[in-house]
């Protein structure tokens, strides 16, 4: 169980982005965080992964206080994070990144399997550099694959995994999320506006203006979102 | 040959106690071993120290090893090696150099290599440089490479300076005939107070000749690197040069590219980027479980791979 208690985060410019987030992410479940642009969703994900240090509040995972843990410590203890904007590397191949993530050498078959989950042909991509020669969509899918490769991770955090991904790859991704969900051994925390992702969620939290405005089961929250005409939450209902 | 040479050979070439095929091992200015093969003949030069390597057109995917080692301070080795590659030959040349010093005086290797590459011949040239030993004397490697490529020939240079070379001054010049293609991959790592200068001058003289030059460098500690490249497009040709530098600590890099197009159909491009490792790269690898130090090392290793 991941728990955020009264989490606050302020930018270097002094602007308070997270204004007391309280959120519980149950084990083995898929929780979607949605809400209007600029509401603090990405900041929330980065605070969970340790990229941003909370200015106040506590974060617990399985009752351990991880508030002051570094990014590496959080990763080593089971938090995996997929960036919204993938990072490019000159010199590191897709295989390198996946093996770093898996913490072992991977066979070509294993790499193909991981990449096929995000709609890429492994043989075509595994030895390519993860640099600017890849398109935005390709980089995004590889970014997601690096998180899927962390088999020992118990909390997978994805920041808008749908962004930049074509419809066919997105279908594969939904299947991958459903398989993780079925397994129940790992939890998913997904920042998303996408109706198809919300449709497979166990829980949905709405974050707006730096706070959790609503949280409940999919059945409780999704209908209310759909009825909010003009809401920014579901602007991408049908990708 | 002595133990230091054997160790250096293991680092800079494929040495596992022996070489298969033709080879010439240079140790402290002398010959420590030589063998020709049916298609690759190695002979001493008459006018200067050094050798002539003649590669027959019958050589196809054959390898010749010509490593040079300096194993103690007070040695300044100057050698002139000529490579004559016959039309249609296909050869791999492994030319590593290791300089070791445990003393106060300088240890230096200065290799002047000339390549005469025949029509439609193909050359893969692999060169790895390393400096070892705890001596205060400088460890210097100053290679000069002159290349003449005839019609339709292809040469790929894969050069790398691993570590420990106090000072290097690398000069490479090439003249390309019609349809000739030159590919250069250079990787330089400097640390502490080391200095490295790399200077390429390529004349694209023949129609449809091309060069692709990529230099990747990492300057750590207080080290300093200079990169110069001049591509002269004298005919219908394509040229691309790219210099990527990573700075760490107080490292400094200067990159001075030059493009000279003397033909309306010359197409020349240069790219250069120098900077520290992007913070987001470190962070990404930390999210995959590496520490910041491990992440930096992984990024540099990959960059220079």
Interface residues (C-beta under 8 A of the other chain):
Chain A: X49 X51 X70 X71 X72 X75 X76 X80 X81 X83 X87 X89 X90 X91 X92 X93 X96 X97 X100 X101 X103 X146 X150
Chain B: X216 X244 X278 X280 X281 X283 X284 X285 X286 X287 X288 X289 X290 X291 X292 X298 X299 X301 X302 X303 X304 X305
